[in-house]
Amino acid sequence: MKSNDIKKLLKKRNLKVTSNRLNLLSKILNNGSAMSYTNIQRAMQPIDRVTLYRTLEKLKEKGIIHTAFQDKKESYYAMCENTCDENLHHHEHVHFKCNLCDQISCEQLKQVIKLSIPGFTIAKTAINLEGICKNCL
């Protein structure tokens, strides 16, 4: 996705095109996999943590990015599919973390996993998997 495409996406979601938003989305896209908060903060220097947090939350709220993985005290962020919007995130994938290279990837499922718990209504399912990725095998 190029800079003009990112600008169009922000405008489509009724967001101002700011240098922080452009820079953040470019960094996540160029990373090739989910990016940790720490690495985003390091790559965006100088940016204060409150501005970065607010930018991430606004982009999540508008269905542009999602939290792909949470590990101990670290959150990882990835781009959403085109089907996500501010009302609902549509993710038919699992998040996989490689224990060797620490890369986080969104992996599409060949079939939808349906879970049910008697007496409960499930609104959202997030599945995180850990192991060794195909590149490290």
Secondary structure, 3 states (H helix, E strand, C coil): CCHHHHHHHHHHCCCCCCHHHHHHHHHHHHHCCEEEHHHHHHHCCCCCHHHHHHHHHHHHHCCCEEEEEEECCEEEEEECCCCCCCCCCCCCEEEEEECCCCCEEEEECCCCCCCCCCCCCCCCCCCEEEECCCCCC
